[in-house]
Amino acid sequence: MLDFDKENYELDRICKKKDHPISRYATVEVAAGYLSVTPRQVRHLCQLGHLGEKYGPKTWIITREELINFKPNKPALGRPKTS
């Protein structure tokens, strides 16, 4: 079970670190820091429909609740490891 207060605190910490306002929504940069991926990978997840909604030509809206619920179910990103 997720502890939403702990996860919200983590998002607040990332927002402060990146000088972003603390709000109900997360920017692509904050989402990337929270998920430990690059901003480009977050945009790709948004384009695939896993996260956020399109808002304008280059902007994505990602709610905190959506981001917190997505983290445990994050698909494997990047190239698969070979042995």
C-alpha positions in Angstrom: 0.0 0.0 0.0 1.3 3.4 -0.9 1.8 6.1 1.7 0.5 9.2 -0.2 1.8 11.6 2.5 5.4 10.2 2.1 5.1 10.3 -1.7 3.7 13.8 -1.7 6.6 14.9 0.6 9.1 13.4 -1.9 7.4 15.3 -4.8 7.5 18.5 -2.7 11.3 17.9 -2.1 11.9 17.5 -5.8 9.9 20.6 -6.6 11.9 22.7 -4.2 15.2 21.2 -5.5 14.3 22.2 -9.1 12.8 25.6 -8.1 9.3 24.6 -9.4 6.1 25.8 -7.6 4.4 23.2 -5.4 1.0 22.5 -6.9 -1.5 19.8 -7.7 0.3 19.1 -11.0 3.9 18.0 -11.7 6.0 19.2 -14.6 7.8 16.8 -16.8 11.1 17.6 -15.0 9.6 16.9 -11.6 8.0 13.7 -12.9 11.4 12.6 -14.3 13.1 13.2 -11.0 10.4 11.3 -9.1 10.4 8.3 -11.5 14.3 8.4 -11.8 14.1 8.7 -15.6 14.9 11.4 -18.1 12.4 14.1 -19.1 12.4 12.7 -22.6 11.3 9.3 -21.3 8.5 11.0 -19.3 7.3 12.7 -22.5 7.4 9.4 -24.3 5.3 7.8 -21.5 2.8 10.7 -21.9 2.7 10.1 -25.7 1.9 6.4 -25.2 -0.9 7.4 -22.9 0.6 6.1 -19.6 0.8 9.5 -18.0 -0.7 12.9 -18.3 -2.8 14.8 -20.8 -1.7 17.0 -23.7 -2.0 20.7 -22.9 -0.9 22.8 -25.9 1.7 21.8 -28.5 4.6 20.9 -26.2 3.1 20.8 -22.7 1.8 17.9 -20.6 -0.3 18.0 -17.5 0.5 15.3 -15.0 -1.4 15.2 -11.7 0.4 14.1 -8.5 -2.1 11.3 -7.9 -1.6 9.9 -11.3 2.2 10.1 -10.9 2.1 8.4 -7.4 -0.2 5.6 -8.7 2.0 5.1 -11.8 5.4 4.7 -10.0 4.9 1.1 -8.7 3.6 0.0 -12.2 6.3 1.7 -14.3 7.1 -0.3 -17.4 10.7 -1.2 -18.1 12.3 1.6 -20.2 15.2 1.6 -22.5 17.0 -1.3 -24.2 16.6 -4.7 -22.6 19.7 -6.0 -20.9 21.6 -8.7 -22.7 23.6 -11.5 -21.0 
